[in-house]
Amino acid sequence: MAETNTASLTRGTSGSLRYAAGTVTALGVGVLLVSLLAFAGAVPTGTVAGVPLLDSLAVVLGVGALGMIGVGAASGAGLLDTTPDHTAGTSLAAVFGVVGFVAGGLVAAQTLGLATLWPVGGLAGAALGVGLALVPREDVALAATGGGFALVASLVVLTGVIDSGWSWQPNGLSVVFSADTTVPLLFGVAGLLLAWVGAQAIAGFGTQGKARGASLLVSANAAGMIALLVVLVSFIAVRGWGPMTEGVRYGLFWEPFTWFQVPIWDQWVIVNAPIVWLYWPFTMEGVAITNAVNGVAPAIVGTVWLVIGAVTFAVPLGVGTAVFLTEYAEQGRLTALVEVATNGLWSTPSVVYGLFGLAFLVPRIGNQSTLLSGMIVLGFMLLPLVVITSREALLNVPDEYRDASAALGVSRWETIKTIVLPAAMPGVITGTILGVGRIAGETAPILLVLTGEPFPAEGPDLVNLSAGFTSSFPFVEVSAINPDALLQSATALPYQLFATITAGVGDLSDGFRWGTALVLLLVVMSFYAVGIASRIYFRRKLDA
Amino acid sequence: MSTGTGLAGRIGGFADMGHVGGLVVLVLLATAVTFFLAPGLVVYPLAAVVVSVAYGWVTDEATTARTLALAATVVTVLVLGLIMIYLVARSLPAFRAMGLDILTKTDGTLWESSEAIYSLVPMLWGTLITTLIAAAIAAPLGVAGAVFISEMAPDWARSVLKPAVEALAGIPSIVYGFIGFTVLNQFMMDEFALPDFGSLFVVGVVIGAMALPTVVSVAEDAITSVPGPMKDGSLALGATGWQTTTDVTVPAAFSGISAAVLLGVGRAVGETMAATVILANVIELPDPLYDVFGNTITLTSLIASQYGIASGLQMSALFAAGVVLFVTVLGLSLGSQYIERRMQRKLGGSE
């Protein structure tokens, strides 16, 4: 078998080994993926071309297992150019100790019917797993454990120990495992383990093998995270797109754009211009019986005002704190205390902010749920994020800037204003945008202090240019703002989504829920997209 | 240019604040006091703040700016203090009425407002179970993800994965909850024959997925902060990249990684909306206790599901749940900060 092996001196793995072990790995990964899909119900577990899907999976898994055992045996007999360690190491033993414990326990409880003695079976299984992993040389151990487990899993299905009518309810748990879910789970685990040991075999076992196996697992984990994100977003997008875009009408028209009366001529002049006309009911309407399509416009308006309010509240405070900590205060106990407090605020659960708003703000502001309370509570939540990111940005401004400015005789405040803050601005802006993305999706705090009617027809009417000086609650001095709206309850996107869940179905269609979820996700994700993109942009600019 | 010593000097030089700073401080204090005592009148001191800041800005810009920065710092610390004070104050009636029973009563009636019995034990148990499941998911996968990003990933993978993790952290909790409510709950009932809608297991899995990005990004920071020469030394001795990771980098970053896990656990403990909408929020212990597929309630979902109907002592009991949550999470946060600080010192304080 040791054919034309002119490979490098450092790691000589023969072509046939690479080929065989690579096939084993590919089979393992394939079984893992198909099993996951079958578990999630994305692939029907019925018959494909006359053979039940799970049976064909079992055959594939069995072939892979036999291949792995073959590779291990050949390597153990010295037929392959591998560099196995004396023992497979504790990580393999730990993994198969657990696998063996579960398998042994199940066999004892299920097949042998030992109701209370299942831990004995579990321990026996664990001992077997650990023994197989630790006693033989590494190549044999890997084949015996990974390949062996996959082979057993495949045989359990092929021989009908677990057939389609199989089910099992563990003692005391209110869950029933049926064949349709258990077999994909079992095959998924077996496929993953097979791929892991197969990957180690590709690199000829030993330290290189361990590195290859670990890299497979860790990359699979990372791919899983990406998959989670993609699945979540696309799942909501697919279901929410239809309802969200229902009834959208748009067009480009040549219409009167503006018109005015010429004073002396006494004639009307009408200027025509192309006008894009868009009617998007889901984002432009509220919920009302008269609506053809119910929408979330009030919630969008509410979220926008909440974000604006929270930013006006938190950004000056946060940046001020960061400036004080970085530029004025001596680094010592006090700055440490503030930092601890900031981090504490960062990790404080959102619902606790809600309770705090309920106890502190609501009695002081209108004694009911108000938009203003919601703004301030979200501002409190945003505050630590702004402080942390601003402080980081300020610390990243090189001291040379400050020294150079001071050497020119510029005062400290002038230095901060004209040198330090502009240099730190990108970081502050990016951090704030990301923080806003987080608070825009928060439900728990506003649940307690902001919300009233869950599905209003209209959003908070905060901009009221005709309003003059009001005396009802003299809190807002800007006459362009309608202060009454600040003191009324409002709704917001995350709350509206929550309300669609708790309200029961009734007059709200399922599509309305998914549409709301999609709009919320789009709003939040666009904040994140802008934040991340601006950070990348500023980094590039700095590096260039 | 503060050269003062003692406390005043340390917090940035009250000594040379001058009359402008004094004025601004005075007006701000007046505003705060007004907001506490007579919130309806707060607009007048607020107007005074605007006027005095404008005046200060014109006459002595530097001092005014410094005073405002100091005031912002005080407010930031004050927020935490106020949260503590108000939570504790509002929860005192419940603690007084129930005594230690509020944390330990496990038999008989656990939650009955007509009898004024409030025991937080089912919620504590629910939070404990969901957090354990979440940690079992988020800790290993999160650390593995951090290792991949910082040690193994090629550049293109890193540039995809880092924003993806950040975006994952940005998905609102109510969206996770919504998915859990509409999809996972149904799935568990159909495929695993769960008797009712919602289970601790689903909540744990969902919360684990939500805590994952926190663990990844904090652990990644910790791993990246291990000095390059340490790794280079190991590689120069002929160790593979993976050996270096497991034997040098991860042990060196161990405290930072555990801080990351603690922060992730803190996120899981405080997660509200997913638990609220997925669970049925029945206030009883699962039977038997280890039935992770059973239905109960968590500290967070108690507050979110009962705030609307609660008043009086029951409201106070909700605040008691808030106190327990706050103390737990603050403890986790302090612990992780302590660990992180120790690590920075150990690695030569590379800031």
Contacts between the chains, C-beta under 8 A, distances in Angstrom:
chain1	res1	chain2	res2	distance
A	41	B	187	7.5
A	41	B	191	7.6
A	172	B	288	4.6
A	172	B	290	6.8
A	172	B	291	6.0
A	173	B	290	7.8
A	173	B	291	5.3
A	173	B	292	7.1
A	173	B	293	5.4
A	174	B	194	6.2
A	174	B	195	5.3
A	174	B	199	7.9
A	174	B	291	5.8
A	174	B	293	4.9
A	174	B	294	5.7
A	175	B	192	5.0
A	175	B	193	7.1
A	175	B	194	6.2
A	175	B	201	7.9
A	175	B	293	4.2
A	176	B	192	6.1
A	176	B	193	3.9
A	177	B	192	6.9
A	178	B	191	7.0
A	178	B	192	7.7
A	178	B	193	7.4
A	180	B	191	6.7
A	181	B	191	4.9
A	181	B	192	6.6
A	207	B	239	8.0
A	207	B	240	5.2
A	207	B	242	7.8
A	207	B	243	6.2
A	208	B	240	6.5
A	210	B	240	7.7
A	210	B	242	6.1
A	210	B	243	7.8
A	211	B	240	4.6
A	211	B	241	6.3
A	211	B	242	3.6
A	211	B	243	7.3
A	214	B	242	5.0
A	214	B	246	7.9
A	215	B	152	6.0
A	215	B	242	6.9
A	217	B	144	7.2
A	218	B	144	5.1
A	218	B	145	7.9
A	218	B	147	6.0
A	218	B	148	4.5
A	218	B	152	6.1
A	219	B	148	6.5
A	219	B	152	7.4
A	221	B	141	5.6
A	221	B	144	4.6
A	221	B	145	5.9
A	221	B	148	6.7
A	222	B	144	7.9
A	222	B	145	5.7
A	222	B	148	4.6
A	222	B	149	7.4
A	222	B	153	7.0
A	222	B	157	7.0
A	222	B	161	5.8
A	224	B	141	7.6
A	225	B	141	7.8
A	225	B	145	5.9
A	225	B	161	7.1
A	225	B	164	6.6
A	225	B	165	6.6
A	225	B	168	6.8
A	225	B	212	7.0
A	225	B	216	7.6
A	226	B	160	6.9
A	226	B	161	6.8
A	226	B	164	5.4
A	228	B	168	6.8
A	228	B	209	6.5
A	229	B	164	5.2
A	229	B	167	6.1
A	229	B	168	5.1
A	229	B	171	7.9
A	232	B	171	6.4
A	232	B	175	7.7
A	232	B	176	8.0
A	232	B	179	6.7
A	233	B	171	7.9
A	235	B	179	7.1
A	235	B	183	7.7
A	236	B	175	7.0
A	236	B	179	7.5
A	316	B	72	7.0
A	317	B	72	4.6
A	317	B	75	5.7
A	317	B	76	6.5
A	318	B	72	7.5
A	318	B	76	7.5
A	319	B	72	7.7
A	320	B	68	5.8
A	320	B	69	4.5
A	320	B	71	7.2
A	320	B	72	2.9
A	320	B	73	7.1
A	321	B	69	7.2
A	321	B	72	4.6
A	321	B	73	4.6
A	321	B	75	7.8
A	321	B	76	4.7
A	323	B	69	4.8
A	324	B	12	6.8
A	324	B	66	7.5
A	324	B	69	3.7
A	324	B	70	5.6
A	324	B	72	6.5
A	324	B	73	4.6
A	325	B	73	6.6
A	327	B	69	7.8
A	328	B	2	7.5
A	328	B	12	4.5
A	328	B	13	7.9
A	328	B	66	5.8
A	328	B	69	6.2
A	328	B	70	7.3
A	329	B	10	7.6
A	329	B	11	6.6
A	329	B	12	5.3
A	329	B	73	7.7
A	330	B	2	7.8
A	330	B	10	5.9
A	330	B	12	8.0
A	332	B	10	6.4
A	333	B	10	7.5
A	334	B	10	5.8
A	334	B	11	5.7
A	337	B	77	7.1
A	338	B	73	5.9
A	338	B	76	6.6
A	338	B	77	5.8
A	340	B	334	6.9
A	340	B	337	6.2
A	341	B	76	6.6
A	341	B	77	4.7
A	341	B	80	4.6
A	342	B	76	6.4
A	343	B	333	5.6
A	343	B	337	5.6
A	344	B	80	5.6
A	344	B	330	5.3
A	344	B	333	5.3
A	344	B	334	7.2
A	345	B	76	7.5
A	345	B	79	6.4
A	345	B	80	5.5
A	346	B	333	7.5
A	347	B	263	6.5
A	347	B	266	4.8
A	347	B	267	7.4
A	347	B	270	7.4
A	347	B	329	5.4
A	347	B	330	7.3
A	347	B	332	7.0
A	347	B	333	4.1
A	348	B	80	7.8
A	348	B	83	6.8
A	348	B	270	7.3
A	348	B	326	6.4
A	348	B	329	6.3
A	348	B	330	7.2
A	349	B	269	7.1
A	349	B	270	2.6
A	349	B	271	7.5
A	349	B	272	6.6
A	349	B	300	6.4
A	349	B	325	5.4
A	349	B	326	7.3
A	349	B	329	5.7
A	350	B	173	7.9
A	350	B	270	6.8
A	350	B	272	6.0
A	351	B	270	7.1
A	351	B	272	4.3
A	351	B	300	5.1
A	351	B	303	5.1
A	351	B	304	6.0
A	351	B	322	7.2
A	351	B	325	7.3
A	352	B	83	6.7
A	352	B	87	7.0
A	352	B	270	7.2
A	352	B	322	5.2
A	352	B	325	5.9
A	352	B	326	5.0
A	352	B	329	7.8
A	353	B	83	7.5
A	354	B	303	7.4
A	354	B	304	8.0
A	354	B	307	7.7
A	355	B	87	6.3
A	355	B	90	7.7
A	355	B	303	6.5
A	355	B	318	7.2
A	355	B	319	6.0
A	355	B	322	4.4
A	356	B	82	7.1
A	356	B	83	4.6
A	356	B	86	5.7
A	356	B	87	6.6
A	358	B	307	7.2
A	359	B	86	4.3
A	359	B	87	7.1
A	359	B	89	7.5
A	359	B	90	4.8
A	359	B	319	7.1
A	360	B	82	6.2
A	360	B	86	5.0
A	364	B	35	6.6
A	364	B	39	3.7
A	365	B	39	6.7
A	380	B	79	5.6
A	383	B	76	6.2
A	383	B	79	6.6
A	384	B	76	7.7
A	387	B	76	6.2
A	395	B	351	7.7
A	411	B	62	6.0
A	412	B	1	6.6
A	412	B	62	7.0
A	413	B	61	6.5
A	413	B	62	3.6
A	413	B	65	5.3
A	413	B	66	6.9
A	414	B	62	7.6
A	416	B	65	7.6
A	417	B	65	7.6
A	434	B	166	7.4
A	434	B	170	7.6
A	437	B	170	5.0
A	438	B	169	7.8
A	438	B	170	6.4
A	440	B	172	7.7
A	441	B	170	7.2
A	441	B	171	7.5
A	441	B	172	2.6
A	441	B	173	7.2
A	441	B	174	6.9
A	441	B	175	7.2
A	442	B	172	7.1
A	442	B	173	7.7
A	443	B	172	7.1
A	443	B	173	6.8
A	443	B	174	4.5
A	443	B	272	7.4
A	443	B	273	4.7
A	444	B	173	7.8
A	444	B	272	4.0
A	444	B	273	5.9
A	444	B	300	7.3
A	444	B	303	7.9
A	444	B	304	5.8
A	447	B	304	6.0
A	447	B	307	7.2
A	448	B	303	7.9
A	448	B	307	5.4
A	473	B	40	7.4
A	474	B	43	4.6
A	475	B	42	7.2
A	475	B	43	5.5
A	477	B	43	7.3
A	477	B	47	7.2
A	494	B	172	5.5
A	494	B	174	4.7
A	494	B	273	7.7
A	497	B	174	5.2
A	497	B	175	7.2
A	497	B	178	6.0
A	498	B	174	5.5
A	498	B	177	7.9
A	498	B	273	6.6
A	498	B	276	7.9
A	498	B	277	6.9
A	501	B	177	7.5
A	501	B	178	6.4
A	501	B	181	5.6
A	501	B	277	5.0
A	502	B	277	7.4
A	513	B	178	7.2
A	513	B	182	7.4
A	517	B	175	5.7
A	517	B	178	5.4
A	520	B	172	6.2
A	520	B	174	7.4
A	520	B	175	6.4
A	521	B	171	6.9
A	521	B	172	7.5
A	521	B	175	5.8
A	524	B	170	5.7
A	524	B	171	7.2
A	524	B	172	5.6
A	525	B	167	6.5
A	525	B	170	6.6
A	525	B	171	7.8
A	527	B	170	7.5
A	528	B	166	6.5
A	528	B	167	5.4
A	528	B	170	4.4
A	529	B	167	8.0
A	532	B	163	5.0
A	532	B	166	6.2
A	532	B	167	7.7
